Each structure stands twice: as structure tokens, then as C-alpha cells.
Amino acid sequence: MSNFTGSCLCGAVQYKSTSDPLIVQNCHCTDCRKAYGSVYMTNVFIKEENFEVSGVTSEYSHLSDAKNKLTKFFCPKCGSHVYGKNTGTPNIITIRSGTVNETEIINPSRNLFLKSKVHSSPLDQKIDKFEGMPN
């Protein structure tokens, strides 16, 4: 597959990626859990140059533990968290996996921030595990 698409719940924000994911990973950090409203968040990473978005988004920015600026983009109508940017990974878009239409591309290769994992969350023991952010 060389591209995939997605949208928010109401369809007002839609996107297209013109490339395969660079990486897919599960993040168990407190910020991702709170932002996603779940026990962890699965992100699909692509180059920004391969990302096309239509529709109006709202945004929220904050600093990560590493003092990088994280900006979360969401639909102002339905509230779906669609994608994000991180100054620590310039020119990369992190798409929220729940918004992807072609779910076969969602194959996480690692779990991050296990130090803040919800105890009852199951882990795929076949993928890499990190207590924090890998180097």
C-alpha cells in the first residue's frame, strides 16, 4: 500500500497520506492517555510532505517532558483528535490510529513509556518495549 486516508468522527476533517507509515507505535505516557481518552495511544508516523488535510482544525499545544512543543489537532465539531506535531521530530506528522480508514496499516512495532502504563493494559510481547522514549 502506498497511501491511506482517514477522518474525524463527523467527517469534517479528512486527510490523505501519500506514503506508507514510517513507524507505528503505542504510547503509554500520561499525556497521550489523557489526550486520547484511553489507556494508550497508537500513533502512525509519516513525513509531513506526504500529508494532505482538508477541513478546519482546532489545536492545543503544550510542552513534553523533554521540553518539546507538542501540538494536537482536532475537529472543532466532533472533538476527534486527528493528528499531531512535535518540535522534537520536525517534518513528521503523528496520525491517531483510530482515525485511519485502512486499518491494515496499523501494525505497532513498539510500546513506549511503559513506566506510566496502566497496570491492566495488555502488551504484545512480540514488539519492542521501552520504559520511556528510546534514544
QUIVENSUL-V321489 format. One line per field, one symbol per residue. burial: b if it has 9 or more other ideal C-beta (glycine too) atoms within 8 Angstrom, else e. A space follows every 10 residues. Layout:
burial = ???
This chain:
burial = eeebbbbbee ebbbbbbebe beebbbbbbe bbbebbeeeb bbbbbbbbee bebebebeee eeebeeebbb bbbbbeeeeb bbbbbbeeee ebbbbbbebb eeeebbebeb bbbbeebeee beeeeebeeb eeeee
